Amino acid sequence: MEKQWWKESVVYQIYPRSFMDSNGDGIGDLRGIISKLDYLNELGVDVIWLSPVYKSPNDDNGYDISDYQNIMDEFGSMVDMDELLKQIHDRGMKLMMDLVVNHSSDEHHWFVESRKSKDNPYRDYYIWRPGKDGTEPNNWTSFFSGSAWQYDEATEEYFLHLFSKKQPDLNWDNPTLRKEIYDMMKWWLDKGIDGFRMDVINLISKVDGLPSAPGGKQYDWGGDFFMNGPRVHEYLQEMNREVLSKYDIMTVGESPGASTDDAVKYANNEGTELNMIFTFEHMDLDSGPGGKWNVKPWKLADLKDVMSKWQNDLDGKGWNSLYLNNHDQPRMVSRFGNDKEYRGESGKMLGTFLHMMKGTPYIYQGEEFGMTNVRFENLEDYNDIEIHNMYMETVVKGDADHNTIMEAIYKKGRDNARTPMQWDSSENGGFTRGIPWLKLNPNYKEINAAKAIADPDSIFHYYQQLIKLRKENEIIVYGKYELILEDDEKIYAYTRTLENEKLVVLCNFSAEESPFELPKDFELDTAELLIGNYKVEAGDSVNLFILKPYEARVYWLK
């Protein structure tokens, strides 16, 4: 059991554009974040993960970077950045930056040079190919719909972009490029930041020859040729040798399509690559055969399978990251809980479910007081490039009707997570004095941070307890996970064991009462209720009882 500060931490993700606006331009900024650090300190989190704040033309909300060593004008200046870092450290917290190096912006000076001529020294910083038979070099589609290739008239070749056409993929096979990236990382770490969350880091190595996806379709998903590619571990081990191993930092790699076998390589105990990765398996449980937008109901049995697989397969070999929502996912209380009559109960239950597992928990802004998905009536009210591209591709082409696609957007659209933070019940939720860049969820008058702080029974105060318990009890951080009641269709129950101590975690994922009976080989007579989201009557038997709708209980067996 190797102890590490990043295993014992709780991380809070800030999406800067939507967090807090200090100057009334409708866009969250660094000064706004500084003004809310005491709130985060009060919550009890250890690490703040900041989504990108670098200079960017904002085609994909900052994930298209034009200068890695400068700050986006809308967010402030490097002076503000230095102040933010100091203020975070002064409060005993740490700062993790977003590292986006699978691609840059097409406005980055590397790409501006690269597209000038085929013999430009920067040409090989990106992935350029001639067309085939008058069309794209291969049939890959981008994550944001359409071809993953863009024709460039200046040199009459195509460049690869797995995301937007303003996000050309960097060519990691080029050692000069890799050195530039490592130098940039050191520059930030020498400033004193405490780690990196690495955007789609497992896409940086593409299969030689960039073959088309089989099947003969004009455009098709080519993930097998760029996810967890042939040299990805070589590159991350080099990054670790050159940069990461020289600092006491936290690293997490976003890794779509990574299996537990992959994770054990990326996040191995030897520490040769990263501390942990983000898996997406549990995020795909409600995706039908047609992918993300083909929404189907998720099943608790599948959630048990996926979560238990990651807990068990990484046990003693790697480390898990724990999350149920982020800036790319719908709100967890709307997706896995009940955002209407049981919003408070299910918000606390989901927090218990996650924070009692083995791994490092990630809280996404607003989760701590139960922010929900949004239903904007007009497509124009959505900002996200992914939503608009998908709509154009499916509705405009006639593959689906408007209402069906809007329902999918309500359930899975990324803007569900990006509506501005609901601080209080004043105009625009206290987020801005101006016109917000994205409309607020209209429920901000009922659901907001001020109301949650004022209510001792709120999700916020419950999260404070969860975070405090984690700091005080090693078993929550380091105990072994084991699933129990595997076949129960409403209750997700598991144990955590460390030496001769055991926790039993019970989570009712349904809006109905669910009888709970302890397996025969347990003795709960000496059990102490560690935390729960309902008041438990003193006379309640601990071996057989009824769990209320979305009830969570954690018992400690001494």
N, C-alpha and C positions, 0 to 999 in steps of 0.2 A: 504494500500500500504506500505508494510514493506520494507524499503530500506536496501540493503545489497551490500557490495563491489563486491561480486561475480556475482551479477545480472548486475552490471554496467561494468563488465570487458569484454575485448575481449581476447580470448585465442589463442595461436599459438602453433600448434603441431610440435615437432621436432622428426624425425625418425633418431636417432643418426648415425646409420651405413651409411646413405646416405646424411647427412647434410654437413659436412666439415671435410676433413682429414688434420691434422696438421703435420703428420710425414712421409707421403709418402708411407704408407703401403697399400693404396687403400681402407681403411676403415675409415669412419667418426669417430670422437672421441671427448672427452670432451674439449680438448684444441682447437679443431676446432670450437666447439660451442662458446667458450669464444671469439674467434677472430671475431665472427659475431654478437656479442650482440649489437653493435652500430647500425647495420643494422636493427635489430628487434626493437630497441628503436626508430629509425627513422620512421619505419612503424607505430609505435604508440601503439603496443599491450601491454597488462597489465600483462598477465600470460603466462608463457612458460610451456607447458605440454611436458615432456620428456618421450618418449617411453622407455622401460626397458633398464637400463644400468648396471644391477646387474650381478654378476658372472654367467656364463651360458655356456653350451657346444654348444649352438646355433643350436639346432635342428629346432627350430621355431623362429629364429632370436631374441633370448633374452627373449621370452615368456616362456622359460623353464629354471627356475632359480635354480641354485645349491647352491647359498649363497645369502640370502637377505640383508646381511649387508657388502657386499663387491662389488667391481666394476669389470666388465669384463676387462680382461687384454688388449684386443684390444682397449678399450675405454679410458684407463688410470688408474688412482689410486684414492683412497679416498682423497688424497691431491688435485688432480685435481677437484674432486667433490666438495670439500669444497670451493675451489677457484671459481668454477662456481657459486655456490650459493651466495657467497659474491659479485661477480661481477654483478649478476642479481639484487640483493638487492640494490647495490650501484647505479644502474640506475633506481631505483624506480619500478622495475618489481618484479613479484613473480614467484615461481617455484612449479609446480605440478608434482609429481612423479607418475609413473605407479605402481599400486599395483596388483600383479598377485598371487592370493591366492585360486583360485579354484583348482589349480594343482601346482606341483613343477616339477623340473627336476628329472629324475630317478637317477641323480648323486648327488642329495642333500643328506646330511648325514642322514636325517630322513629316506629316502627311502632305502639307502644302508643298514641301520640297519633293517628296516622293512622287507626286503626280506630275511633276514638271517634265521629266524625261526618263527614258529607260536606263540611262547610265548615271542618273543622279545618285550621289553617295547614300541618300536616304531611301532609295527605291526598295531595297531589300528589308526595310523596317516593316513592310506590309506584305500582303500576299496578293501578288499580281499574276494574272494568267491571260494568255490570248484566248479568244473565243473558239468554239468548236462548231464547225459547219454553220457559221453565221449566228450562233446563239451562245448561251452562257457556257463556261468551262465545265460545269457539272450541273446536276439537277437539284442540288440542296436548296431547301427552303430556310428562311430565317425564322428566328423565334417570334418575330413580329409580323409574320405572314409575307408571302411573295418570295421571289428569288433571293438567295443569299449573295448574289453577285450584282455589281453595279458597273455599267460600261462607262468608261471615261474617255472622252473624245480626244483629249490632248495627246495621249500615247496610244489610243485605239486598243486598249486592253481593259480587262475587268479586274476589280478588286473585291476581295471577300469581305462580307459583313454579316456575321451570324445574328446581329441585332439590326438596328436601323441603318439605313444607307449612309447616315452621318456618323456611324460608329465602325470605321474600318478595323478589321482584326489585325493585331500586331503579329509579326512573324518571329516567334520565339526560337526558331531554328538559327536566328542570327545572333551570334555571341556579343556583338557590339551593342545591339539593342538590349540584350539581357543586362549587360554591365550598366547601361544608362538607367535602367529600371532599379537595379540594386543601389546605385549611387543616390537616386531620388529617395529610396526607402531609408537609407542611412541618414540622409539630410533631415527627414522628419523624425526619425528616432533620436538623432542627436539634439533635436529641439526639445525632446523629453516626452514624446507621446509614448503610450504604453502598449501598443500593439496594432495589429491590422485585422480587419475582416476583409477577406479577399473575394471580390466579386467573380463569379463563374470561373474560378481558378482552374477547375479540372477540364476546361476547354482549350487550354493554351497550346496543346500539342495535337496537330492534325496528322492523319495517316498520310504517308508519302504518296504522291501522285494524285491526291484528292479525288478518289474514285466516286462516281455517281452512286446514289442509293439504288440497289437492285430493284427490278420490277418494271423498268421501262417507262415509268410515268415522266411527264415533262418536268414536274416539280414534285419533290418528295423529301421526307425527313431523312437527313443524313447523319443523325446523332452517333451512329456506330463508328463514324469516321473522325469524330472530333471530341467525343466525350471520353474522358479517361484514356487519352491517346497514348501512342507508343513511347513518347519521351517525357511524359508529364512528371513521373517520379524523379527522373534524372534532373529535370529543371528545378523542381522543388527542393531536392537535396542540395543542389548547387546554391539556390537562394538561401537555404538554411546555413550552409557552410560560410557563404560570403557575408550574410547579413544577420539572419534571425538568431543564430546561436551566440552572437556577440552581445546580445541585450537580454535583460530579464523581462520578457514581454508575453503577451497573450496573442495567439493567432487562431483564426477560424476560417476555413475555406468553404465558400458556397460551392456545392458540388452536385448539380442536377445529374440524375442518372447514375450516381455512385451506389454500389452495393456495399454490404457490410465488409466483404472481402477487400474492396477498394479502400474503405474507411480505415481498416486496420493498417493499410500501407501509408495512407495520408497522415493518420493520427496515431502513429505507433508509439509504444512506450519508450522506445529508444530515443525519441525526440529528434529523429533525423529529418522530419518534414514539418508538419503543423501540429498544434495542440489538439484540434478537433475539426470536424467538418459539419456543415449543415446538410442533412439528408432531406429528400423530398418525398420519400415513399408515403409517409402519412398525409402529405399534402395532396397526393394523387388519389386518395380513397374515394373521392366523389367525382372523379373524371371517368366518363364513359369511353367507349371504343374510339370516339371521334376526338378524344383529347380533352384539354382543360374546359373548353366551352360546351362540351357535350356532358352536361351535369347530370349525375345520377345520385340517388341517396347513398350515404355511406353506412357501413354496418359496424357495430361495436366489436363484433368478432374479428373483423379485419383490422381494426385499430389495435386490438389486443395482439394479434399476430405480428403486426409491423413493429409496434413499440417493444414487444418482448424480444423479437429477433434482434433489434439493435441493442437492447440492454444486454442480452445474453452473448451475442457474437463478439461484442467489444469488451466483455468482462475480462479484466486482467491483460488485455491486449491493446486497448485504445481508450479514448474518452468521448462521451456523447455530448452534443449540444442539445438543449431542450427548448423547443418553441412550438407554439400553436398558431402564431400569426406574425407578420412583419409587413414591411412596406409593399411587398409584392403579393400579399395574401389577404383574403377577406378577414374581417374581424372574427376572432375565435368564439365570442359569445353568440354570434349570429350563425356560425357554421357548426360548432360542436355542442353548443348549449341551447338556451332558450332566451332570445333577446326581448321577450314580451313579459309575461307574468312572472317568470322565474329568472329574470336577468341577474339580480343580485345573488341568488342562490347558485345559479349555474356558473356565474363568473367566479365565485369563490371555489366551487367544486373543481372547475377546470384548473384554477391556480393550484389547488391542493394536489390534484392528479399529476401536474407537471413538476412542481417544486419538490415533491417527495421522491422523485425518481433520481437515479444515479446519472450525473452529468451536470453541466453548467446551464442554469436557467436564463432565458432571454425574455425580457418584458418589452413589448412594443408600446410606444407612447399611447396613452389613453386606455390601454388594457386594464390598468390598475384601478380604474373606476368604471369600467364596463362600457366603453364606447362601442357602438354597433355599426353594422353595414348601413348604407344609405341607398335610397331609391329616388334618383333624380328622374323626373318625367322626360326631360329632353336630352337627347344624345349630346347636344351642344354644351350641356352643363358638365360633361365629363372632359377631362383634360388629357388623359393617358393615351399616348401614341399606340399602345398595344390594343386598346379598346377601339380606337378609330380605324386602325388598319384592319382589324378583324371584321368590323362592321362593313367596311368597304368591300372586303373580299367575299363575305357571305351574303349579305343582304342585297348589295348593289348588283352582284352577279346572279342573284336569284336563287342561291342555294338554301336560304332560310328566310322566314318572314321577320319583320321588324319586332313583333311582340315576343317571339321566341328568343331572339337574340338579346332583347332588353332584359328578359328574365335571367338569362345567363350572366349578363353584366351585373345585375343586382346581386347575384350569388357569388360571382367569382372575380369581378373587375377589381383591378388594383387600386382604383380611386376609393374603394371602400375604406382602405387603410389611410388614405392621404388627405381626407377632409380635415380642415384645421382642428387643432387641439381645442377642446371645449373646457376653458378655464373657469368660466362662471356664467351666470344667466344674463349678463349685460349684452348689448348689441355685438353681434359677431363672436359671441362666446368669450369676450375678453381677449381674443387672439389678435385683433388689429383695430385701429381707429379708422382705417381706410377700407377699401373694397377688397375682400380676400381674393387671392389668386384662384382659389377653388371654393365653391360655395360650402358653407357649413352644413352639417347634418342638422335638419330642423329640430331635432330632439335635444339640442344643447341646453335649453332652459331647464329641462328635467335632469339631464345627465351631464354633470360637469364636475371638475375637480373641487371647486369651492364647496359644493353641496356634499361631496363625498368626505371631505376633510371634517366638515361640521357634524357628520353623522357617525357616531362611534361604531355603528353596526354596518358600515359601508364596506365595499370591496377593498377600498384603499387601506383601511385599517386592518383588514384581514390579510392583505398582502404584506403589510408591515410585520405582522405576526409570523407569516411564513418565512420571510427573509431573516427575521431574528432567530427563529428556531434553527434555521440552517447554520447560522453562525455559532449557535450554542451546542449543537449536537453533531458530532462526527459521523454518527450512523447515517444521517441524512445525506451527507456528502459521499462517504466511502462504503456504506453498507452494500451487501450483495442484494440484487433484485431477484425476486421470484414471483411469477404469476400464480394466483390461486383462483378458484372458481372459474376455471377456463371456459366452461360452457354456459355460464350465466349470461342471458341476453340483455340484461339491464345494468348489472353491476360490474365495474372494472375493479378488481381487488388484487393487491399484490403485497408482498412482504419485503422488508429490507432487514438484513441481518449483519451484525458486526460483533464478532466474538460471541459472548453469551447474551447479547441484547437483540431484541427483534421489534420492528414496527409493523403494524398491519394497517394498510391504507385501503379505505373503502370509498368508492365513488359511484353514486347512482347516476347513470347517464340518461335517465328517463324522467318524464313528467308525471310518472305514476309512483305510488308507494311500492317498494320492493322488499320482500322478506330476505333477511340475511341470516344464514346459519353458518357458523364457523366450522371448517373441516374438523373431523374427529381428532386428528393428531395435535390439535392446538389446546393449550390450557390458557384461558383468558382471565382466570380468577384474579391474577395479580395485575391486570391491565389498568393502565392509567390513560384517560383520554388526553391526548397531546393537543389536538386542535380539532374543531368541527365547525360547520357553518350553520348548524341549528343548535338550540339549547337542548342538551340531553338530560332527561329526567334522572335523578340520582338512583332510583330503584330499577332502572333499565338493566336487564340481563345483558352481559357482554358476549354471550354465546349465541343468542337467538333474539333478533329484534327486527323491527320494520324500519327500513331507510325511507325517509320522506323524499318527495320529488327533488332531484338534483342534490341530495344530501351527500356530504363528505365527512368522514371521520377518520382520524388517525389514532390508533391505540399503541401504547408503548408497553411491551411485555418485559418486565424486569427479570 
